Amino acid sequence: MPKILVVDDEPNITEILEIAFQDDGMDVFKSGSGKDALKILRKQEIDVVVSDIMMPDLSGVDLLSEAKQFAPNTPFIMITAFASTETAIEALQHGAYDYVTKPFGMEELRSIVHQALETRNTRKVKPAITPDETVYRTIGTVAMGDSTTRITGESGTGQALVARAVHEASHRREKPFVSINCSAFPETLLESELFGYMKGAFTGATTNKKGLFEAAGGGSIFLDEIGDMTPAMQVKLLRVLQERSFRPLGGNEEISVDVRVIAATNQDLQTRIADCLFREDLYYRIAVINIHMPALRERAEDIRLLAFYFLRHYAEKAGKSISGISPEALQILESYDWPGNVRQLENTIERAVALETTQAIQPERLPDTVHKRTSPLEREIFSLPEGPFDLENFLSEVETSLIGQALQQSDGNQTLTARRLMLTKGSLRHKIQSLQIKT
């Protein structure tokens, strides 16, 4: 019988949760304060904790931090009346499994609790997250300022979600957040979308139109795929970043703008600069602060957690009572390298939920592409040339090239480069010295 600890200074909430979880066949412990909950956790081996965040004697986050010292594998689900990104980030930074906001639905909370129990039974819950292991703390730090921020990473790694998180954690959270994919518009349309136009500016302009920069006044604007912006548009964007003003199409007056610019790209801008496709001065304007989103294959430990998150979301959306993923299906998901990253995983789970007729996702609901695991040794990357071949020299050249590219993409940050290449910092430094790579 799973043991659950419910912590809240409101007795009516603990009583409701006690009844609900007893009906689910759990052994329920109740506490009205964080300090009392600590005593229970020291005496009992609790399988999952559901705790309010705002409590008078000891906050839920403080309870979580102290409990992690002697019960590091106990998942915590936090309850908060303050639906803000700061609260969520703080709880997740300290190792919380998930959180819900008041008023919450019992089915939602039940689903999260059961998934936390399943996760506890299959793997240890990650202890308190350290700054170099996650982007969450970076988001919290970056959000405090107004500097232009660049988000890098492969397509599908979640740049748009990070951009929104930066906005929601900033002092601009009450103002608009607008986004645009720069690769989705030809140059003329992109200009009118960003800066707007005046009546009569061109055929068909029958009214004035406010651009996204003006619409985002006081808030944030997210420019996705900025690497695809044409040189002419780059000049206009650079002027906005420098002067903090712009002129709509057909307009004569400058409009001042107070927005935070967040840009994202999956392209190597340094290479595009070398090919004269991206302005170097604009690069330094948007690269004041960089957040790198690692590919999903580089953080395979997150596949399970993300899969359950998407399962919960799409099952609720479809009105289905699917609450789990079979062990066989999980093994398939965790063995795949996800070239499409988080977006591909989300689409896979959405499809599986739509097809599933049981209580847990089965392997046959996963697409054939996910079933096929391709190891790096099976991929035909190079072809062996005819005649004598200097293997050691060839491998040195490849290694030098790849390390150089990784260093460029992380702006010379060796910690990020080592993580990208799955090396220790010491190994990376040794390779840089032995291969005589310029940093």
N, C-alpha and C positions, 0 to 999 in steps of 0.2 A: 504494500500500500504506500504510494508516494506521500512524502511529508511536505506540506506547504506551509509557509509562514506568511501571514497577512499582517501588515503593519500600517496603521492609520490612526490619527488622533480623533477621528470621527467614528464613534461607536456604531452608528447605523451602517456605515460602509463595511466595517469588519464583520458585522453580523450578516449582512447580505452576502458577502463573499464566503463566509463560513458555510452558510447553507448551500450555496451554489457548488462549492468544491467538495463538500461532503456528499452531495448528490452524484458527483463524478467519481466517488469512491476514494477520496483522498483523506489523509489524516491531517486535520487543519489545526494549526497553532495560531493564536491571535495575540497581538500586542498593540497597545495604544501609544507607545513612544519608541523612539529610536534606541534609547538606552536600555529599555526593557527587552527590545528585540535582540540586542547584542548578547544579553545574558542567555536568551533562549538558543541563539546560534552557537554559543560556546558549550552548551549542555547537550544539544540535540544535533544529529546529522540531518540537516534540512535539504530537501531535493530542489526546491525552488522558493524564492522569496518574491512576494508582491508587496511593494512598499510605496507609500506616498512620498513625494519629495519634500513638500513644505510641512515640517513638523516643528513644534516649539523648542524641544530640548536638543534634538539631534536631527539634522536634515537627512533625507533619504540618500543623498549623495555621500554625506559623511558616514552614514551607516554602511553603505556599500564599500567605501574606501577602507574602513576599519575591518569589516567582515572579510575582505579579500586577503587579509594578512593571515587568517587561520582557516578560512573556508574558500580558497581560491577557485574551486570548481563549482560553486553554487551559483546558478544563474539568477540574476536580479531583473525583475520587470518593474519599471518605475511608473507611478501614477502622478500626473501633474495637472493642475488646473490652469497652468500657464502654457498655452500652446505656442511656444516660441522655439526657434532654432537654437538659441543659446542654451535653454534648459536641456534640449535633446542632446546637443553636442557635449555638454558637461557630463551628462549621465553616461553617454557612450564612451567618452574619454576615460571615465573611471571604470569601464568594463561592464556596463549594463548590457543585458541581452537585448532588451527592447523597451519601449515605453508606450503608454496610452495616455490620452488626455481626457479630463473630465468635461462633460459627462461621457462615459464610455459605455459601449454595449457589452453585455456579458458574453455573448458569443465570440466577439472579437478577443476579449481577454482570455476566455477559455482556450481559444485556438492558439494564442501565443504561449500560454502556460504549457499546453500539451507539446508544442513544438520545442519549448525550452527543455522539457523533460526528455524528449527524444534526443535532443542535441547532447544533453548531459550523459545520456547512456551510450552515445556513440563516440564522443570525443570530449576532451576537456575544454571547458569554456575558457577562452583567452583571458588572462589576467589583465590588470589595468594597462591600458594602451599607452605606450611611450611615444614621445614626439616624433621619433624617426621611424615609426612603424605605421603611421597613418596620416592621411591628409586632414583629418578632422581638426587637430590642434592648429595646423597651418591655416585652415579656414578661419578659425576663431581669432588668430593673431592678425591675419591679413585684413579681416573685416573691420578692425578698429580704425583703420586709416582710410584715405581716399585715393591711394595710389592706383594708377592704371595697372591692371592685373592680366597676365597671360596664362592660359591653361593649355598645357600640352599633353599629348598622349594619342594613342591610336584611336581610330574611329570606333565609336561605340563604348568607350570607357567611362562615359558619364560626365563629360565636360559641362553640359548644360545644367545638370543637377548641381555641380560644384558652383557654377556661376550663380545660380539661384540661392544656394546656401550662403555664399559670401554676402549677397544682398540682404538676405533675411537676418543674418547675424550682425549687420551693420546699423549705424544710426539712421540709415536711409530706408529702413525696413517698412516704414509707413507710407513711403512714396512709391511710384510705379517702378516695376521691373519689366522692361521690354526686351525682346530678343529678335534677331533676324539672321537668317543664313545667307551670308554674302555670296555664296556660290549659286544661289537659286534665282538671282536676278541679273539681267544684262545691265551694263553700266548706267544707261539713262534711267531705267526703272529704279535701280538701287539708289541713285542720287535723290530721286523724288521721294523714295521711301524713307531715307535717312533725314533729309533736310526739308521735305515738303515743297509746295509750290504755291504761287499766287494765281489768282484767276486770270486767264488769258495768257499764261506762260507758254502754252503750246495748244495745238488743236485738241479739243476735248476737255481742256482745263476750265470748266464752267464755274468752279467755286475755288476758294482757297482751301488748301489741304495742309494740315499740321503734320510735320515729319516726326519720326521716332525720337530724334534727339530732343525736340521740343516736348513731345508727349511724355518723355521720361524725366521731365524737369524735377530736380531734387532727388531723383532716384538713381537707377542704374540701367545701362544699356549693354546688352550682351551681343557682341559681333562674332558669330560663329563662322568658321572657315574663312577667317580674315586673309589667309594666304592666297585665296582665289580672287581677291580684289584687284581690279585693273590698276595700272600705274596712275592713270588720271584720277581715279577715286582715292588712291592712296594719298595723293597730294592734297585733296580736299579734306580728307580725314586728319591728316597731319596738321593742317591749319586749324581745325576745330580743337585738337588737343593742345596746340600752342596758344591760340588766342581765346579759347573758351567762348567762341561765338561763330555764327555761320549766317549765310544769306540764302533764303529759299530760292528755288528756281523762279525767275521772273521778278524777284523782289529787289528793292533798292536799299532796304535798311537791314543792319546787322541785328541778329537776335542773340542775346547773351544766353549761355546755357550752363547749368550747374548739374552735371551728371557724372557718375563714376563709370568709366569704360572698362569692360571686361571682355577680353578677346580670346578666342580659341582657334587652334589649328592642329591638324594631324600631319602637316607638312614640315619639312626641315627648312625653316626660314633662312638659315645661314646659306644653304645651298641655293635657294631662290635669289638671295642677295648676290651671290657669286655669279648667277646666271642673268643678273640685271632684271629680275622679275619682281623684286620686292625692295622697297627703299630702306636703306640702312638707317636713316634718321628716324623713320617711322618705327622700325624694329626696336630701337632703343627707347622710343616713347611708350610702346606697349609692353615692353619687357622689364618694366620697373620691378615688378614682383612676379615670380613664376611659380605656378603650382603644377606639378607633373602627376598625371594620372597613370599609374602602372597598368599594363595589360592584365587581363584576368588570369592568364596562364602564369603570371608572375606572382599572383596571390591566390593560389589554388585553394588555400584554406577558407577563402570567402565564398567559394562556389556553393557549398551547402547552405550557408546562411542566406545568401541571395536567392537561392532556389526556393527556400521556404518563405522568404519574404514575398516573392512574386506569386507563389502558390496561394498564400493567404489573400493577397490582393485580388487575383483573378477568380479565385473560388467565390469570394464574397461578391464580386461584381457579377458573376454568372449565376449566383444564387445556388451554388452547389455545396454539398457538405463534404468536400474532399479535404482531409486534414493531414495527409501524410504523403510521403514518397517512399516507395518500396526500397529495401536495401539494394536490390539488383539495379533499379533505376538510378539510385544515388551513385552507385559504383560507376555506372556508365557516364553520368554527368561529371563526376570528379576525374575521370580518365581522359576526357576530351580536352583539347587545347584551346577551344573557343577563339578562333580567328576573328569572329565578329564581336568578341568581348561581351560586356554586360548586356548590350542590346540584343545580341543573338541568344543569350541565355534567357532573357525576358521573353522573347518571342517563342522560344522553345517551350517554356513553362506555360505560356498563354495557350499555345496550341494543345499541349497535353491536357490542360484543364478542360478545354472545349471538347476533347475526345473521350476523356475518362468517364467510366460508368461505375467505378468502384469507389471506395473510401480513400484510396491511395493511388498515386500515379504509378503505372506499371511500365516496364521497359518497352512494350510494344506501342505505347503512346508517344515515344520519342522518335524523331525523324531518323532515317537511315544514316544521314551524314554524321549524326552524333554517336551512333553505334560504332562507327569506324574510327578506331584509335590509330593514329599515325605517329610512330616514334620518329625522332629526328634522324635516326640512322636509316629509316626506310625512305626518306625523301631524297629524290635525285636532285641534289643541289649543284654538283659539279660533274663534269664528264672527264674521264681520264684521257689525256691526249696520247697520241701515238709517239713512240720513241721514248728516250730517257726523260725522266721527270724528277725535278728537285723538289721532293715533297716538303722537306723542312723549310726551305725558303718560301714555298707557296703558302704554307700554313702561317708563317710569320707575317707575310704580307696581308693575308686575310685577317689575322688577329689585330694587326696594327690598324687596318682600315675600320674594322668594327668598333674597336675601342675608341678610335678617333671620332667616329660618328656618334657614339654614345656620349662622349664628352661634350661634343658640340650641342647635342640635343638637350643636355642638362646644364648648358652654359658653364661648363668646366667644373661643376659640382661633383667631386669624386664620390661622395656618399651616395648620391642619386645614381651615378654611373655604375658603382659597384652593385647596387641593388638591381639595376636594370639588367646587368650581365650576370647576376646571381653569383657574385664573387665577394670575398671579404675585402675590406678596405686595404688590408695588408697585401693581399694577392694582387689587387689592382695596382697598387703603388709599385710592386715588384715588376709587374708586366710593363708599366709605363717606363720604368727605368731601364729594364733590359731591352725593350724594343725601341728605346730612345724616342718616345712619343712626346711631342710638344704639347704643353698644357697652358 
